[in-house]
Amino acid sequence: MKQYLLPQEGHFYKANLHCHSRLSDGCLTPQEIKDRYQAKGYSIVAFTDHDIFLPHPELTDASFLALHGYELEVNEPKMADFSFIKTCHMCMIALDPKKVMPVCWHRSDYLFGNAVSHRNEVAFDESEPDYIRSYTPECINDMMKRGREAGFFVTYNHPVWSLEDYPEFSQYEGMHAMEIYNHGCYEAGYPEYNPIAYDSLLRQGKRIYCLATDDNHNYSNAELLESHDSFGGFVMIKAPALEYTAVTDALVKGNFYSSTGPRIKSLYVEDGMVYVQCSPAVRVTLTTGIREVYRKESKKSTLVTEASFPVKKNQGYFRITVIDENGKAANTNAYFVDQLSL
């Protein structure tokens, strides 16, 4: 019996789940971002400006969905040079379009860039005291917990740029997903393709998803469509319709994969094997939770468009990576064998 890991029914929608506009430290307005991403085939953008939760329902129409979100950062105590400071960044994406209040709000601190001038536009619970951030696992975990409990999809972002290593991010609990790829940081020169970090957290026992995002600010050539930090990392979400809760429900269930180029068309398990169909690739790899990997590679001029690999109960989990001729990668989420019918 086939068990589909990406739903058989529904449609794939291309999404950027980490984005900054002129409302914080980006260079484009939300409308300009919508226009440029739609022109590149995107159906979904999560607007995640720094620290201010300002939904943009006016951008949603029959062919485009604006997800409501914001990004929070927690920094080490300030030193002389920010270049030395460790920081933890997380995005909160509202699962319900009616959600208008952020978690971990402070009435006067933490805002920077243009966000300062938009402080009074944020709706918040006035009965709650100001939330004080501290760069500790306890505080960061509390923020992630508050986000989840309040109905947000919580992501952990760009650990390399953040100067965070395994001793730091291994202590974080409560994220739905981590960024396996951050295009803005990668284009800036940071090695922000993070499959090792993802596997490290999975092998620790964390059951989380992985995302490829842009984290676009459009700093350079903001007047051009081809901004250097846009259109590089994306998520393909399989949902029954381009509707807010249909899409966020798909996120929570993990009905998506992440990519910098290749496409995954079908993914299912049957009779102890996992089967994948994809766009033409030079290699398809299955990574597991133990010292066991499988791969299928192109031969001569024939590229790989499908592959199958054994799935065993002792593997713990598996995930699939598709590499195309340009070195671009598509990554599935991890699938845990104790949740599958083998």
C-alpha positions in Angstrom: 0.0 0.0 0.0 1.4 3.4 -1.0 1.9 5.9 1.7 2.3 9.4 0.2 4.9 11.6 2.0 3.9 14.5 -0.2 0.1 14.4 -0.7 -1.1 12.9 -4.0 -3.9 15.4 -4.2 -3.6 19.2 -4.2 -1.3 21.7 -5.9 2.3 22.8 -5.4 2.7 26.5 -4.5 6.0 28.2 -4.6 6.7 30.2 -1.4 9.3 32.5 0.2 8.9 32.2 4.0 11.4 34.8 5.2 11.2 38.3 3.8 11.9 41.9 4.8 10.3 45.0 3.5 10.7 48.8 3.9 8.7 48.5 7.2 11.8 47.3 8.9 15.2 47.1 7.2 14.3 46.1 3.6 14.4 48.3 0.6 11.0 47.5 -1.1 7.4 48.0 -0.1 5.2 45.0 0.5 3.4 45.7 -2.7 6.7 45.8 -4.7 7.8 42.5 -3.1 4.5 40.9 -4.1 4.8 42.2 -7.7 8.4 41.0 -8.1 7.8 37.6 -6.5 4.6 37.0 -8.6 6.6 37.8 -11.7 9.0 35.0 -10.8 6.3 32.4 -10.3 5.7 32.6 -6.5 2.3 32.3 -5.1 3.1 32.8 -1.4 5.3 35.2 0.6 5.5 35.4 4.3 6.2 39.0 5.3 8.5 38.7 8.3 9.7 42.2 9.1 12.0 42.5 12.2 10.1 42.7 15.5 6.9 44.3 14.2 3.9 42.1 13.4 2.0 44.0 10.7 -0.3 41.8 8.6 -0.9 42.6 4.9 -4.2 41.0 4.0 -4.7 43.6 1.3 -2.1 41.8 -0.8 -3.9 38.5 -0.9 -6.0 37.8 -4.0 -6.9 34.7 -6.1 -3.4 34.2 -7.3 -1.3 35.4 -4.3 -1.2 34.7 -0.6 0.4 37.0 1.9 1.3 35.1 5.1 1.5 37.2 8.3 4.6 37.1 10.3 7.6 38.7 11.9 11.2 37.9 12.9 12.6 38.1 16.4 16.2 38.3 17.4 17.9 37.7 20.7 21.5 39.0 21.0 24.4 38.5 23.4 25.0 41.5 25.5 26.3 44.3 23.3 30.1 44.4 22.8 32.2 47.0 20.9 31.6 45.3 17.6 28.4 43.5 16.5 30.7 41.3 14.3 31.6 39.3 17.4 28.1 38.9 18.9 26.2 35.6 18.8 22.5 36.0 18.0 19.4 33.8 17.6 16.8 34.8 15.0 13.4 33.1 14.7 10.5 33.8 12.4 6.9 33.6 13.7 4.3 32.9 10.9 0.7 33.2 11.9 -1.3 30.0 11.3 -4.6 31.9 11.3 -5.2 35.1 9.2 -7.2 36.6 12.0 -4.2 36.6 14.4 -3.1 40.2 14.9 -1.2 40.2 18.2 2.5 39.2 18.5 4.1 37.3 21.3 7.2 38.6 23.2 6.3 42.2 22.6 8.2 45.1 24.2 6.7 48.6 24.1 10.0 50.5 23.7 13.0 48.2 23.2 14.5 46.0 20.4 13.1 47.8 17.4 15.6 49.1 14.8 15.5 50.5 11.2 12.2 51.7 9.9 10.4 49.5 12.4 10.8 52.2 15.0 8.5 54.5 13.2 5.8 51.8 12.8 5.7 50.9 16.5 2.3 52.4 17.1 0.7 50.3 14.3 1.3 47.1 16.2 -1.7 45.6 18.0 -0.6 44.0 21.3 -2.1 42.8 24.5 -1.9 45.8 26.8 -2.5 43.6 29.9 0.8 41.8 29.2 4.1 43.2 30.7 7.0 44.0 28.4 8.9 40.9 27.4 12.6 41.1 28.3 14.9 39.1 26.0 18.1 37.5 27.1 20.5 35.4 25.1 20.0 32.2 27.0 18.5 28.8 26.0 15.8 29.3 28.6 14.6 32.6 27.2 14.9 31.5 23.5 12.9 28.3 24.3 10.3 30.3 26.1 9.9 32.6 23.1 9.5 29.5 20.8 7.0 28.0 23.2 5.0 31.2 23.4 5.0 31.4 19.7 3.7 27.8 19.2 1.1 28.1 21.9 -0.2 31.4 20.4 -0.6 29.8 17.0 2.6 30.6 15.1 4.8 28.4 12.9 8.2 28.9 14.4 11.4 28.8 12.4 15.0 28.9 13.4 17.1 31.0 11.0 20.6 31.2 9.5 22.8 29.7 12.3 26.1 30.4 10.4 25.5 34.2 10.0 24.3 34.2 13.7 27.7 32.7 14.8 25.8 29.9 16.5 27.3 26.5 16.7 25.9 23.1 17.8 26.4 23.8 21.5 24.0 26.8 21.1 21.3 25.6 18.7 21.2 22.0 20.1 19.6 23.5 23.2 16.7 25.1 21.4 13.3 23.5 21.8 10.0 24.3 20.2 10.9 25.2 16.6 8.8 23.7 13.8 11.6 24.1 11.3 15.1 25.3 10.7 16.6 27.0 7.6 18.6 24.4 5.7 19.4 27.2 3.3 19.3 31.0 3.6 19.8 32.7 0.2 20.5 36.2 1.4 23.3 35.0 3.7 24.6 32.6 1.1 24.9 35.3 -1.5 26.6 37.5 1.0 29.3 34.9 1.3 28.3 32.9 4.3 28.2 29.0 3.9 24.5 29.0 4.8 23.6 25.7 3.3 23.1 23.7 6.5 22.4 20.0 5.9 24.9 19.0 8.6 23.2 21.2 11.2 19.8 19.8 10.2 21.0 16.2 10.6 22.7 17.0 13.9 19.4 18.2 15.3 17.5 15.2 13.8 20.0 12.8 15.3 19.6 14.5 18.7 15.9 13.5 18.5 14.3 16.7 17.3 11.5 16.1 14.9 11.6 19.3 12.8 11.3 20.4 9.2 13.7 22.2 7.0 13.3 25.4 4.9 15.0 27.1 2.1 14.3 30.9 2.2 15.5 34.1 0.7 15.6 36.4 3.7 15.6 39.1 1.2 16.2 42.8 2.0 17.0 43.9 -1.6 19.8 46.1 -0.4 21.6 46.3 -3.7 20.0 47.1 -7.1 16.7 47.5 -5.3 15.3 49.0 -8.5 16.0 45.8 -10.5 13.9 42.7 -10.6 17.0 40.5 -10.2 18.0 41.5 -6.7 21.0 39.6 -5.4 19.2 38.2 -2.4 15.9 37.2 -4.0 14.5 34.2 -5.8 17.2 31.7 -4.6 15.7 29.6 -1.7 12.1 28.5 -1.8 9.6 26.1 -0.4 7.1 24.1 -2.5 4.0 23.6 -0.5 1.4 21.0 -1.5 -2.0 22.2 -0.4 -5.6 21.7 -1.6 -6.0 25.4 -2.4 -4.3 28.8 -2.3 -6.1 29.7 0.9 -4.5 30.9 4.1 -5.4 28.0 6.5 -5.1 25.4 3.8 -1.5 26.5 3.3 -0.6 26.9 7.0 -2.1 23.5 7.7 0.2 22.0 5.0 3.1 23.7 6.7 2.3 22.2 10.1 1.9 18.8 8.6 5.2 19.0 6.7 3.5 18.8 3.3 6.3 20.6 1.5 9.9 20.4 0.4 12.7 23.0 0.1 14.8 23.9 -2.9 17.3 26.2 -4.6 16.3 24.8 -8.0 15.3 21.2 -8.5 11.7 20.0 -8.3 10.3 17.0 -6.5 7.2 15.7 -8.2 6.2 12.7 -6.2 7.3 11.0 -3.0 5.9 7.9 -1.4 6.7 4.7 0.5 5.6 1.3 -0.5 6.7 -2.2 0.5 9.7 -1.1 2.4 10.9 1.3 -0.3 10.8 5.0 -0.8 10.1 6.3 -4.3 10.9 9.8 -5.6 10.2 11.4 -9.0 12.0 14.7 -9.7 13.2 17.1 -12.3 16.4 16.0 -14.2 19.2 15.6 -11.7 22.8 14.4 -11.5 22.3 12.7 -8.1 19.6 11.7 -5.8 20.7 10.7 -2.3 18.9 9.2 0.7 20.4 10.2 4.1 19.4 8.3 7.2 19.8 8.7 11.0 22.5 6.0 11.0 25.7 5.4 9.0 23.8 4.3 6.0 23.2 6.3 2.8 22.1 5.5 -0.7 22.4 7.3 -4.0 21.5 7.2 -7.6 23.7 9.1 -10.1 23.3 10.1 -13.7 25.2 8.0 -16.3 26.8 9.7 -19.3 24.2 12.1 -20.7 21.2 10.4 -19.0 20.0 12.4 -16.0 18.1 10.9 -13.1 14.4 11.6 -12.9 13.4 8.9 -10.5 14.9 6.8 -7.8 14.0 4.2 -5.1 15.8 3.3 -1.9 15.2 0.8 0.9 13.7 2.1 4.1 14.5 0.2 7.3 13.2 0.5 10.8 16.6 0.9 12.3 17.4 4.0 10.2 15.5 6.3 12.6 14.7 8.7 9.9 15.5 9.4 6.2 15.4 12.4 4.0 16.1 12.9 0.3 18.4 15.4 -1.5 18.2 16.0 -5.3 21.2 17.8 -7.0 20.9 19.2 -10.5 23.5 19.9 -13.1 24.1 23.4 -11.7 24.7 22.1 -8.2 21.4 23.3 -6.9 19.7 21.2 -4.2 16.2 20.2 -3.3 15.7 18.7 0.2 12.8 16.9 1.6 11.9 17.1 5.2 13.0 14.2 7.4 10.5 11.3 7.7 10.6 9.1 10.8 10.3 5.4 10.3 8.2 4.8 13.4 5.5 6.9 11.8 5.4 4.9 8.5 3.7 1.6 7.5 6.7 -0.5 6.5 
